[in-house]
Amino acid sequence: MDASNYDWHDVTTPTRSKHAWLSADAGQWLIGQQAISPAANHGPALTLRVGPGCAGTRWARCGHPTSILASVTHRKPTANHTKPPKPSSGPHLQPSRFLKPSLLLAPTAASPPPGPVPTPTAPRLIPVSSASLPRDALPTVTMARVYADVNQNMPRSYWDYDSVNISWGLLENYEVVRKIGRGKYSEVFEGINIVNYQKCVVKVLKPVKKKKIKREIKILQNLAGGPNVVALLDVVRDSQSKTPSLIFEHVNNTDFRSLYPKFNDIDVRFYILELLKALDFCHSKGIMHRDVKPHNVMIDHENRKLRLIDWGLAEFYHPGTEYNVRVASRYFKGPELLVDFQEYDYSLDMWSLGAMFASMIFRKEPFFHGNSNADQLVKIAKVLGTDDLFDYLDKYEIELDAQYDDILGRFQKKPWHSFVNSENQRFVTNEAIDFLDKLLRYDHQERLTAKEAQAHPYFDPVRDPEVFKQHLANANGSASKP
């Protein structure tokens, strides 16, 4: 049996990522120099997905829901985590790191017994069964701990933004009042709807791929009505230039640089909890924000209203998809982005929130202040230590870029209490430290989810409305006093 007996072709998967798939009419699947024989009841409908591994090797995945996945061995990084030499021996099969442990530990009754399956023409066959896989080779699962299958369970129209048909409103209904901000992809203005004389925000998009515009619109439509998510009111475009603009609800925001220094302890707890509500909602809808930072959190402090804005970098989450790491702002980038780990998930947003929270309670803006992406990881390592960083790299078999050999060094983990001083001590309770420590973890799978975070005792004083009112009263009737 050789590769010529198989049909290799590219397909567009539900994740919109192109991978090579291998189909066979004999019920056997070739990986490198070896073949796999699925259980008899799987039949020829079983598919095998083959693609590049994170360390430059190849992995394979069987598509049957009860099958065991197998992958060509990933090369372990060397001690200094730079690119390792090519292995001298041929590939062998071990479980894919994309598997849920439950799939590995429970072989199906119809699976063939472990061991070689004889055949006169094919290479050595390995039954696709957990019994054939060494226990110490169990994979590191990389899919999100929560909401992993949201988009899989939704109709394609929910997440396939390429198919979105934009219904354009009337540009003439809006007038620009003043410019209030600008970013890489847009300029933002305060505006007014001349039909109902309501204030609004006009986000004029700079020239960008239409696909990106469709993605932002589709995501905002899917999140409509969600807690603390900015509302998209209309989509318009100039008839001459065809420049599109998004019309949003208006929030009487105060710039965080002047607002945050006025916060007391209760304010911080309240607004972080409100932000978590928005994040848990968008995650539950299968969406990662990917740009959480103070600049994208609008706060009307007088009315205690928070809105999470700027969904231009947001994306639908599909397990196993390799995403662009050029997202989020430098100071709020999770370690996964800085080490080019592309299979990230909702937990990226939780790191960004943790970086925000650290700056708020320690009164240090930003908390991780890198001069470049590489320096950003160094700044993180100086706080979290390099031992845990190297453990993280080993666990997910990540190769660190060679540039870090000269700049990373070795650092001990700093205790969070070492950042406490007379200016911030009123914010740094034991609950705050525990909450922060469970957010700022190298390993994205160790971070609290947004739902878990909301249940943390740190938020007990603001969770119950009556208790919250009492705390406000104890703060001399004003939650804005330092």
C-alpha positions in Angstrom: 0.0 0.0 0.0 1.4 3.5 -0.8 0.2 7.1 -0.9 -1.0 6.7 -4.5 -3.9 4.6 -3.3 -5.2 7.6 -1.4 -7.0 10.7 -2.5 -5.3 13.9 -1.1 -7.2 17.1 -1.4 -7.8 20.4 0.3 -11.2 21.2 1.7 -12.7 24.2 3.5 -13.5 22.9 7.0 -16.2 24.3 9.3 -13.4 26.4 10.8 -12.7 28.0 7.5 -9.1 26.7 7.7 -7.7 24.6 4.8 -6.2 21.3 5.7 -5.3 18.2 3.7 -7.7 15.3 4.2 -7.0 11.7 3.4 -9.8 9.5 2.2 -9.5 5.8 1.5 -11.8 3.1 0.2 -10.1 0.3 2.1 -10.7 1.5 5.6 -7.0 2.1 6.2 -5.2 5.4 6.7 -1.6 6.3 5.9 0.5 8.6 8.0 4.1 8.9 6.9 5.4 5.4 6.6 2.7 3.9 8.7 -1.0 3.1 8.3 -3.9 3.1 10.7 -6.9 0.7 10.6 -10.0 2.1 12.2 -12.5 -0.1 14.1 -14.7 -2.1 11.8 -17.9 -0.3 12.6 -16.4 3.0 11.5 -16.4 2.1 7.9 -15.0 4.1 5.0 -16.8 7.2 6.2 -14.1 7.8 8.7 -11.9 10.8 7.7 -8.3 11.6 8.7 -7.1 15.2 8.9 -3.4 15.9 8.4 -1.6 19.1 8.9 1.5 20.8 10.3 2.3 20.4 13.9 3.4 23.3 16.1 7.0 22.2 16.0 7.2 21.7 12.3 6.1 18.1 12.3 2.8 16.7 11.1 -0.3 15.6 13.0 -3.3 13.7 12.0 -6.9 13.6 13.3 -9.6 11.0 12.7 -13.0 12.7 12.1 -15.2 10.0 13.6 -16.8 11.1 16.9 -15.9 7.9 18.7 -12.5 7.3 17.2 -9.2 7.8 18.7 -7.0 10.4 17.1 -3.4 9.8 16.3 -0.5 12.1 15.4 3.0 11.9 14.3 5.3 12.7 17.2 5.9 16.3 17.9 9.6 17.2 18.5 10.3 18.3 22.0 12.1 21.7 22.2 15.7 21.6 23.4 16.7 23.0 26.8 16.9 26.5 25.6 13.6 26.2 23.7 15.1 27.1 20.3 14.5 25.1 17.2 15.5 21.4 17.7 17.4 19.2 15.2 15.4 16.9 13.0 14.8 13.5 14.6 17.0 10.7 13.3 14.4 8.0 13.6 11.2 7.7 11.6 7.8 9.0 12.9 5.7 7.0 15.2 2.1 7.5 16.2 0.9 9.0 19.4 -2.3 10.7 20.5 -3.1 14.1 19.0 -2.8 17.0 21.4 -6.2 18.2 20.3 -8.1 15.3 22.0 -10.3 15.4 25.0 -8.9 13.0 27.6 -12.3 11.3 27.8 -12.0 10.2 24.2 -8.6 8.7 24.9 -9.5 6.8 28.1 -12.7 5.1 26.8 -12.1 2.9 23.8 -15.2 1.8 22.0 -16.4 -1.8 22.4 -16.1 -2.4 18.7 -12.4 -1.4 18.6 -10.0 -4.1 17.6 -7.6 -5.5 20.2 -4.3 -3.7 20.6 -1.2 -4.7 18.7 -0.3 -5.1 15.0 -2.9 -6.1 12.5 -1.3 -8.4 9.8 -1.7 -7.6 6.2 0.4 -8.8 3.3 0.6 -5.5 1.4 0.4 -2.7 3.9 2.9 -1.4 6.4 2.4 -2.2 10.0 -1.2 -1.4 11.0 -2.1 0.2 14.4 -5.7 -0.1 15.6 -7.3 3.2 16.3 -8.0 2.5 19.9 -6.9 4.1 23.2 -5.5 0.7 24.2 -2.9 1.0 21.5 -1.7 4.4 22.8 0.9 4.6 25.7 -0.7 6.2 28.8 2.3 8.6 29.2 1.6 9.9 25.7 -1.7 11.4 26.6 -2.0 14.8 24.8 -2.2 18.3 26.1 -5.7 19.4 25.3 -5.7 22.8 23.6 -9.4 23.4 23.1 -11.3 25.9 25.3 -12.4 24.6 28.7 -15.8 26.2 28.1 -18.1 27.0 25.1 -15.8 25.0 22.8 -18.6 23.7 20.6 -20.9 26.7 20.4 -20.3 27.4 16.8 -20.3 23.8 15.8 -23.8 23.5 17.2 -25.0 26.6 15.4 -26.1 26.9 11.7 -23.3 27.9 9.4 -25.1 31.3 8.8 -24.3 32.1 12.5 -20.5 32.2 12.1 -19.9 32.3 8.3 -19.5 36.1 8.0 -18.4 35.8 4.3 -22.1 35.2 3.5 -23.3 38.3 5.3 -25.4 40.6 3.1 -25.1 44.1 4.6 -28.3 46.2 4.7 -27.1 49.8 4.4 -29.0 52.5 6.3 -29.2 56.2 5.3 -26.1 58.3 5.9 -28.2 61.4 5.7 -29.8 60.5 9.0 -26.6 61.3 10.9 -24.5 64.3 11.5 -21.0 64.4 13.0 -20.5 66.6 16.0 -16.9 66.1 17.0 -14.0 63.7 16.8 -13.5 61.6 19.9 -10.9 59.0 18.9 -9.0 57.2 16.3 -7.4 53.8 15.9 -5.6 51.6 13.4 -8.7 50.7 11.5 -11.1 53.6 12.1 -11.8 57.1 13.2 -14.5 57.7 15.8 -16.9 60.7 16.1 -19.7 61.8 18.4 -22.7 62.2 16.2 -26.4 62.8 16.3 -29.4 61.1 14.7 -31.2 64.0 13.1 -34.4 61.9 12.9 -34.8 61.4 16.6 -32.1 63.8 17.9 -30.4 61.1 19.9 -26.7 61.1 20.4 -24.7 58.3 18.8 -21.2 57.3 18.0 -20.1 57.2 14.3 -17.2 54.8 13.6 -15.8 55.6 10.1 -13.8 52.6 8.9 -10.5 53.0 7.1 -9.9 51.1 3.9 -9.9 47.4 4.9 -10.9 44.1 3.5 -14.7 43.7 3.2 -14.4 40.4 5.0 -13.2 42.2 8.1 -16.1 44.6 8.0 -18.5 41.8 7.6 -17.0 39.9 10.5 -17.4 42.9 12.9 -21.0 43.5 11.8 -21.9 39.8 12.1 -20.4 39.5 15.5 -22.2 42.7 16.7 -25.5 41.3 15.4 -25.0 38.0 17.2 -24.2 39.9 20.4 -27.1 42.3 20.2 -28.8 42.9 23.5 -26.1 41.2 25.5 -25.1 42.6 28.9 -22.6 45.5 28.7 -22.0 45.0 25.0 -22.1 48.2 23.0 -25.2 48.3 20.7 -24.8 48.6 17.0 -27.7 50.8 15.8 -27.1 51.2 12.1 -24.6 50.6 9.2 -24.2 53.3 6.6 -21.8 54.2 3.8 -21.0 57.3 1.7 -22.6 57.0 -1.7 -19.5 58.5 -3.5 -16.5 57.1 -1.6 -18.3 53.9 -0.5 -16.7 54.4 2.9 -18.6 52.4 5.5 -19.5 53.7 9.0 -20.9 51.9 12.0 -23.4 53.7 14.2 -23.3 52.8 17.9 -25.1 53.8 21.1 -23.6 56.8 22.8 -21.9 56.3 26.2 -20.9 59.4 28.3 -17.4 58.0 28.8 -14.6 59.5 30.9 -11.1 58.7 29.8 -9.7 55.9 31.9 -6.5 57.9 32.6 -8.5 60.4 34.6 -11.2 58.1 35.8 -9.3 55.2 37.2 -7.3 57.3 39.7 -10.6 58.4 41.2 -11.9 54.8 41.8 -12.1 53.4 45.3 -11.9 49.6 46.0 -15.7 49.1 45.5 -15.6 50.8 42.1 -12.8 48.5 40.9 -14.7 45.4 42.0 -18.0 46.7 40.4 -16.6 47.6 37.0 -14.4 44.4 36.6 -17.5 42.4 37.4 -19.5 44.3 34.8 -16.7 43.6 32.3 -16.8 39.9 33.1 -20.5 39.8 32.4 -19.8 41.1 28.9 -16.9 38.7 28.3 -18.9 35.6 29.6 -21.7 36.6 27.3 -19.6 36.9 24.2 -17.7 33.7 25.0 -21.0 31.9 25.5 -21.8 33.0 21.9 -18.6 31.5 20.6 -16.8 34.8 20.2 -13.4 36.0 21.4 -13.0 39.8 21.7 -9.2 39.7 21.3 -8.6 43.4 22.2 -9.6 43.9 25.8 -8.0 47.0 27.2 -9.0 50.1 29.1 -9.4 52.1 25.8 -12.2 49.7 24.7 -14.1 49.8 28.0 -16.4 52.8 28.1 -17.6 53.8 31.5 -20.4 56.3 32.3 -19.5 56.7 36.0 -22.4 58.9 36.9 -24.8 56.2 35.8 -22.5 53.3 36.5 -22.8 52.0 33.0 -20.1 50.0 31.3 -19.9 49.0 27.6 -17.3 46.8 25.9 -16.6 48.3 22.5 -14.4 47.9 19.4 -15.2 44.4 18.1 -13.1 44.9 15.0 -10.6 42.2 16.1 -13.2 39.8 17.5 -13.4 36.3 16.0 -15.5 33.2 16.1 -13.9 30.4 18.1 -13.5 26.9 16.4 -11.4 24.3 18.3 -8.2 23.4 16.5 -8.1 26.6 14.4 -4.8 28.4 14.1 -5.5 32.1 14.7 -3.5 35.2 13.9 -1.3 36.2 16.8 -1.2 39.8 15.7 -4.2 40.8 17.8 -4.7 42.7 21.1 -2.6 45.7 22.1 1.0 45.0 23.3 0.5 45.7 27.0 -2.5 43.3 27.1 -1.2 40.5 24.9 -1.3 37.1 26.5 1.9 35.0 26.5 0.4 32.7 23.9 0.5 35.6 21.4 4.0 36.5 22.3 5.3 33.0 21.7 3.3 32.6 18.5 0.9 29.9 19.8 -1.9 30.2 17.4 -4.4 27.7 18.9 -5.6 30.1 21.6 -9.2 30.6 22.8 -11.4 32.7 25.0 -8.8 32.6 27.8 -6.8 35.2 25.8 -9.4 37.7 26.9 -9.0 36.7 30.5 -5.3 37.5 30.5 -6.0 40.9 29.0 -8.6 41.5 31.8 -6.0 40.4 34.3 -3.5 42.8 33.0 -6.1 45.6 33.3 -7.0 44.5 36.8 -3.4 44.5 37.9 -2.9 48.1 36.7 -6.1 49.2 38.6 -5.2 47.7 42.0 -1.5 48.4 41.9 -1.9 51.8 40.4 0.6 51.1 37.7 -0.6 51.8 34.1 0.2 49.7 32.2 1.2 46.9 34.6 3.4 45.1 32.0 5.2 47.8 30.0 7.2 46.3 27.2 8.9 48.3 24.5 8.3 45.6 21.9 6.5 42.3 21.7 9.7 40.5 22.7 10.3 42.9 25.5 6.7 42.4 26.6 7.3 38.7 27.3 10.5 39.6 29.2 8.5 42.1 31.3 5.9 39.3 32.0 8.7 36.8 32.9 10.2 39.2 35.4 7.0 39.0 37.3 5.8 35.4 36.7 9.3 33.9 36.5 10.9 31.9 33.8 10.5 28.5 35.4 6.7 28.5 34.8 7.3 30.0 31.3 9.6 27.1 30.4 7.1 24.6 31.8 4.4 26.2 29.6 6.6 26.0 26.5 7.4 22.3 27.3 3.7 21.4 27.9 2.5 22.8 24.6 5.8 22.0 22.8 6.3 25.6 21.7 9.5 26.7 20.2 10.7 30.1 21.5 12.1 32.4 18.9 16.0 32.5 19.0 15.9 36.3 19.7 14.9 35.4 23.3 18.2 33.6 23.9 19.9 36.9 24.4 17.2 38.9 26.3 15.2 36.5 28.4 17.6 35.3 31.1 16.3 33.6 34.2 14.0 35.2 36.7 12.3 34.1 39.9 8.6 34.6 40.3 7.8 37.7 42.3 5.2 37.6 45.1 2.2 39.8 44.3 2.5 41.5 47.7 5.9 42.9 46.6 3.9 45.4 44.4 2.0 46.8 47.4 2.9 50.3 48.5 1.2 53.1 50.5 -0.6 54.4 47.4 -2.3 51.2 46.5 -2.6 49.1 49.7 -6.3 49.9 50.1 -7.0 48.0 46.9 -4.8 45.0 47.5 -6.8 42.6 49.6 -6.1 38.9 49.9 -9.1 38.2 47.7 -7.8 40.6 45.1 -4.4 38.9 45.1 -6.0 35.5 44.7 -8.2 36.6 41.9 -5.3 38.2 40.0 -3.1 35.2 40.5 -5.8 33.0 38.9 -6.0 35.2 35.8 -2.3 36.0 35.1 -1.1 32.4 34.3 1.1 31.5 31.4 -0.9 28.4 30.8 -4.2 29.6 29.2 -6.0 26.5 30.4 -5.2 27.4 34.1 -6.9 30.8 33.9 -10.3 31.4 35.3 -13.1 31.5 32.8 -15.3 34.6 32.8 -18.1 32.6 34.5 -15.7 31.2 37.1 -14.3 34.7 37.7 -17.7 36.2 38.4 -18.1 33.6 41.2 -14.9 34.6 42.9 -15.3 35.9 46.5 -13.6 39.2 45.5 -16.9 40.2 44.1 -19.0 39.4 47.1 -19.3 43.1 48.2 -20.8 44.1 44.8 -22.7 41.0 43.8 -25.7 41.7 46.0 -27.4 45.0 45.3 -28.3 45.7 48.9 -24.8 44.9 50.1 -23.4 47.1 47.3 -25.6 50.0 48.4 -24.3 49.7 51.9 -20.7 49.7 50.7 -21.3 52.8 48.7 -22.8 54.5 51.8 -19.8 53.5 53.8 -17.7 55.2 51.2 -19.1 58.6 52.4 -21.9 58.4 49.8 -19.6 58.6 46.9 -17.9 55.7 45.1 -15.7 58.1 43.2 -13.6 59.3 46.2 -10.1 57.8 46.4 
